[in-house]
Amino acid sequence: MNTSNKIGLTIFDIDETLFHTEAKVQVLKAGEVIKILDNQKYNSYQLKEGESFDYGQFKSAKIFKETSTPIAKVIKRAKRIIHFATRKGSKVIIVTARQDMDDKKLFKEAFKAQGIDIGRVYVERAGNIGKGTASENKVVIFRRYLDTGRYARIRLFDDDKNNLNAFLSLKKQYIDVDFTGYRVFKSGDIKKTV
């Protein structure tokens, strides 16, 4: 493909990147809750033998809409990127570690309430992929887009350094693509990572 025809891809995470979230993942063993994980701890938690995740709170669109707090600096940047990128033919997606939500309409309302044109953004749910870590599952999605050969540049906004490291490690395999990672901090500050 001619590189002049290639476009950009911008990816945003949701939890602790666009919104501070209150939802927790429970770790179950023999039907009992043995641990409760926030978003950061879940991102790197490896299930041990006999354990499973309960994503009930993370699947609830009602909990998301009612308890999530927008991170203003990142929301503002996302709105600007969505507006300009999609007008120029580039693509913006959201890649979350979450699985399918129980109410898609209610979930989208949380974004619309912040002025995000969610109709122009596809939400990829890495939690639907399988039993890998959040980073491993997100890499599957990143590769799916990169393998199309359509993108000259790709950037990721994420709070988790493991997700950013996994993303940036793909540079070795996709040498014709310009990769940029942006780490989002609790304050909403954004720092470019290399």
PyMOL commands that set and color helices and strands:
alter all, ss='L'
color gray80, all
select helices_A, chain A and resi 3-5+39-44+56-59+61-67+72-87+104-112+118-120+126-128+134-146+161-172
alter helices_A, ss='H'
color red, helices_A
select strands_A, chain A and resi 7-12+19-20+25-29+32-37+51-54+69-70+91-96+122-125+151-158+178-184+190-193
alter strands_A, ss='S'
color yellow, strands_A
deselect
rebuild
show_as cartoon
